[in-house]
Amino acid sequence: MPEPSAAEAPSEAAATARPEPGPPLAGSDPAQPPFEVVAVELARWQAEAEALRKDARALAPLSKAKAFEDLAKLPKLAQKVRGKLAADGRGAALLDGVLAEVQRRAEVQRRELARQLGEACAARGLELAVLQREEPVLVRIPPFSVEIDRNKGRATLQFARLPIESAAAEARAIVELVEHRRDLWTRDFDGARFFEACRNAWAAARATGLGGASERVEIAELMPFLALQVQPAKFLKDPTAKNFVDYSRPRFAFDLMQLRRAGLLVHDGWRLNLGVATGTSASDKKRALFVEDERGQGEYKLTVYFTRA
């Protein structure tokens, strides 16, 4: 085998050379054993990790949409969270950033919501009328009213001047809320069937003695009987809580509006009548019900009764 040339053969000095030692670990004592350096560093990492875990647990409530549904409650929640955070850690910085962003969005919303809501309604073919400009703002998007509290960041759908459900005070959320509830309450409405449900509920209430000698039964007393009349077939077969469908006072007022619109206040030889609430009864919202039309025009009613047409 040929011998390597002088140029290729490693020198004895190169073969025995060792790499030059690097600089000592930053912040470590040159006399400190390496295992102690590692132990100290790991302890510092673990302390940082524990601090992050603690901050993560404290910040967890702010990772849910519910925390931002009512902005009026957010400062109290933020104060509670801050009390659990490390003073100058990443958690405090994140909290400050989130609160600043919420404030920025709220200010933009105050300026832009009216325009955005108008554009959203126009795009969906919905009417929009402003009924009250001071907080909380009240608008009419037929057939519902919407109360908008920009301080809380909430919009509440209303009918019969009663709350139905809420959503974020944002244009898209508001129009979707209106359309969803409108479609839900109009989809399967049958005027003749609802008329009979009301008459049967009225007869059942009178059979128990409600209304006394009068034929008039107060709406508040009629509602439990009517709720049973409008239950689906599955509830009648198996009357359990899971099969029960809620039936609210706003829904009753809405169905009365649909009944009037269908021209079925008189049906099958009977007339459905509503007694007007007057005096103290009109101011008692537990007894009286505001019966309105699509435009919000109406009056408080107290009783229901049927007469031969």
C-alpha positions in Angstrom: 0.0 0.0 0.0 1.5 3.4 -0.9 2.5 5.7 1.9 0.6 8.9 2.3 2.3 11.9 0.9 3.8 14.5 3.3 0.9 16.8 2.5 -1.7 14.3 3.3 -0.1 12.8 6.5 -1.3 14.5 9.7 1.3 16.0 11.8 1.9 14.6 15.2 0.9 17.9 16.7 -2.5 17.9 14.9 -3.3 14.3 15.8 -2.8 15.0 19.5 -4.5 18.5 19.5 -7.5 19.1 21.8 -10.3 21.7 21.2 -9.8 24.9 23.0 -12.1 25.3 26.1 -14.9 27.7 25.6 -15.8 30.5 27.9 -17.4 29.7 31.3 -21.3 29.6 31.6 -22.6 33.0 31.9 -23.3 33.9 35.5 -21.7 30.8 36.9 -18.8 30.5 39.3 -15.8 29.0 37.5 -15.1 27.0 40.6 -18.6 25.6 40.8 -19.0 22.0 39.7 -21.0 21.5 36.4 -23.7 19.5 38.0 -24.4 22.3 40.4 -24.6 24.7 37.5 -27.3 22.5 35.8 -29.2 22.0 39.1 -29.4 25.8 39.7 -30.5 26.4 36.1 -33.2 23.7 36.3 -34.5 25.1 39.6 -34.8 28.5 38.0 -36.7 27.0 35.0 -39.0 25.1 37.3 -39.8 28.3 39.2 -40.6 30.1 36.0 -42.8 27.2 34.8 -44.7 27.2 38.1 -45.3 30.9 37.9 -46.6 30.5 34.3 -48.9 27.7 35.5 -50.2 29.9 38.3 -50.8 32.7 35.9 -52.5 30.4 33.4 -54.9 29.1 36.1 -55.7 32.7 37.1 -56.3 33.8 33.5 -58.5 30.7 32.6 -61.9 32.5 33.1 -60.9 35.1 30.5 -60.4 32.4 27.9 -64.2 31.8 27.7 -66.7 33.9 25.7 -69.0 34.2 28.8 -66.5 36.5 30.5 -67.1 39.2 27.8 -70.9 38.9 27.4 -71.5 41.6 29.9 -68.7 44.2 29.8 -70.0 46.0 32.9 -68.9 42.9 34.9 -65.5 42.6 33.3 -63.6 45.1 35.5 -64.6 43.2 38.6 -63.5 39.9 37.0 -60.2 41.5 35.8 -59.5 42.8 39.3 -60.0 39.3 40.8 -57.7 37.8 38.1 -55.0 40.4 38.7 -54.9 39.6 42.4 -53.8 36.1 41.5 -51.1 37.0 39.0 -47.4 37.5 39.4 -46.9 41.3 39.6 -44.5 41.7 36.6 -45.0 38.4 34.8 -46.3 37.5 31.3 -49.8 37.0 32.8 -50.1 40.6 33.9 -48.9 41.8 30.5 -51.5 39.6 28.7 -54.3 40.9 31.0 -53.4 44.5 30.3 -53.3 43.8 26.6 -56.7 42.1 26.6 -58.4 45.0 28.6 -56.9 47.5 26.3 -58.2 45.6 23.2 -61.7 45.4 24.8 -61.7 49.1 25.4 -60.6 49.8 21.9 -63.3 47.6 20.4 -66.0 49.2 22.6 -65.0 52.7 21.5 -65.1 51.6 17.8 -68.5 49.9 18.4 -69.9 53.1 19.9 -69.0 55.0 16.8 -69.8 52.4 14.2 -72.7 50.3 15.5 -75.5 52.5 14.1 -74.0 52.5 10.7 -73.1 48.8 10.7 -76.6 47.9 11.9 -78.3 49.9 9.3 -76.2 48.3 6.6 -76.8 44.8 8.0 -80.5 45.3 8.1 -80.6 46.7 4.5 -78.6 43.7 3.3 -81.1 41.3 4.8 -84.2 43.3 3.8 -85.1 44.2 7.4 -86.6 47.5 8.5 -84.8 49.5 11.2 -86.3 52.3 13.3 -84.6 54.1 16.2 -87.1 54.4 19.1 -84.7 55.7 21.8 -81.3 57.2 21.3 -80.0 57.5 24.9 -78.5 54.5 26.7 -79.8 51.8 26.5 -80.6 52.4 22.8 -83.9 51.0 21.7 -84.6 50.1 18.0 -87.4 48.3 16.2 -86.5 45.6 13.7 -90.0 44.3 12.9 -91.5 42.3 14.4 -89.2 42.7 17.4 -87.6 45.5 19.5 -84.0 45.3 20.4 -82.5 47.0 23.5 -78.8 47.8 23.0 -76.7 48.5 26.0 -73.3 49.6 24.6 -71.8 49.9 28.0 -72.4 46.2 28.7 -71.9 45.2 25.1 -75.2 43.3 25.1 -78.3 43.5 22.8 -81.6 42.0 24.1 -84.4 40.9 21.8 -87.8 42.0 23.1 -91.5 41.4 22.3 -94.4 42.6 24.3 -91.8 44.8 26.1 -90.4 41.6 27.7 -86.9 40.2 27.1 -86.6 37.0 25.0 -82.8 36.4 24.6 -79.5 38.3 24.3 -76.5 38.5 22.1 -73.4 40.6 21.6 -74.1 44.2 20.7 -72.8 43.7 17.2 -74.6 44.3 13.9 -74.3 40.8 12.6 -75.2 39.2 15.9 -78.3 41.4 16.2 -79.8 40.7 12.8 -79.1 37.0 13.2 -80.9 37.1 16.6 -83.9 38.8 15.0 -84.1 36.4 12.0 -83.6 33.2 14.1 -86.3 34.1 16.6 -88.7 35.3 13.9 -88.2 32.1 11.8 -88.5 29.9 14.9 -91.8 31.4 16.1 -93.5 31.7 12.6 -92.3 28.5 11.0 -95.0 26.1 12.3 -97.7 28.5 13.4 -101.2 27.2 12.7 -103.8 29.9 13.5 -106.8 27.5 13.8 -104.9 25.1 16.1 -103.6 28.0 18.3 -107.2 29.4 18.6 -108.4 26.0 19.8 -105.5 25.7 22.2 -106.5 29.1 23.7 -110.1 28.2 24.0 -109.3 24.8 25.6 -107.0 26.5 28.0 -109.6 29.1 28.9 -112.2 26.3 29.5 -109.8 24.3 31.6 -108.9 27.4 33.7 -112.6 28.2 34.3 -113.3 24.6 35.2 -110.8 25.0 38.1 -112.7 28.1 39.4 -110.3 30.7 38.0 -112.1 33.8 37.1 -114.8 33.1 39.6 -118.3 33.7 38.3 -116.9 35.9 35.4 -116.0 34.4 32.1 -112.8 36.4 32.1 -109.6 34.7 33.1 -106.5 36.7 33.7 -103.6 36.1 31.3 -101.2 35.2 34.1 -103.6 32.5 35.3 -104.3 31.2 31.8 -100.6 30.7 30.9 -100.0 27.4 32.7 -103.1 25.8 31.0 -102.1 27.2 27.6 -98.5 25.9 28.0 -99.9 22.4 28.3 -102.2 22.8 25.2 -99.3 23.8 22.9 -96.9 20.9 23.9 -95.7 18.6 21.1 -97.0 15.0 20.7 -94.0 13.5 22.4 -94.8 15.4 25.6 -98.4 14.1 25.6 -97.1 10.5 25.2 -94.3 10.9 27.8 -94.9 14.0 29.9 -91.4 14.4 31.3 -89.2 17.5 31.6 -87.0 16.6 28.7 -90.0 16.6 26.4 -91.5 19.8 27.7 -91.2 22.9 25.5 -91.2 26.3 27.1 -94.0 28.7 26.3 -93.4 32.2 27.5 -95.5 35.4 27.8 -93.7 37.1 24.9 -94.4 34.0 22.8 -98.1 34.2 23.7 -98.2 37.9 22.7 -96.4 37.0 19.4 -98.9 34.2 18.6 -101.8 36.6 19.3 -100.2 39.0 16.8 -100.0 36.1 14.3 -103.6 35.1 15.0 -104.9 38.6 14.4 -102.8 38.9 11.2 -104.3 35.6 10.0 -107.8 37.0 10.6 -108.7 34.2 13.1 -109.8 36.1 16.2 -113.1 34.7 15.2 -113.1 31.0 14.4 -115.6 28.0 14.4 -118.4 30.1 16.0 -116.3 31.6 18.7 -114.6 35.0 19.3 -111.4 35.4 21.3 -111.5 38.6 23.4 -108.9 40.4 25.4 -109.8 42.6 28.3 -107.9 45.9 28.6 -105.8 46.4 31.7 -106.7 49.6 33.5 -105.6 51.5 36.6 -103.3 49.5 38.9 -103.6 46.3 36.9 -101.9 48.0 33.9 -98.9 48.9 36.1 -98.6 45.3 37.4 -96.4 43.7 34.8 -96.8 40.3 36.4 -100.6 40.4 35.6 -100.8 42.5 32.5 -99.3 41.7 29.1 -98.5 44.3 26.4 -100.2 42.9 23.2 -98.6 44.6 20.2 -98.4 44.4 16.4 -95.3 44.2 14.2 -94.7 47.9 14.6 -94.9 47.8 18.4 -98.3 49.5 18.6 -100.6 48.0 21.2 -101.9 48.2 24.8 -101.8 46.3 28.0 -104.3 43.5 28.3 -105.4 41.7 31.5 -107.9 39.0 30.7 -108.9 36.5 28.0 -112.4 35.3 27.4 -114.5 33.7 24.6 -117.9 34.6 23.4 -120.2 33.1 20.8 -119.7 34.9 17.5 
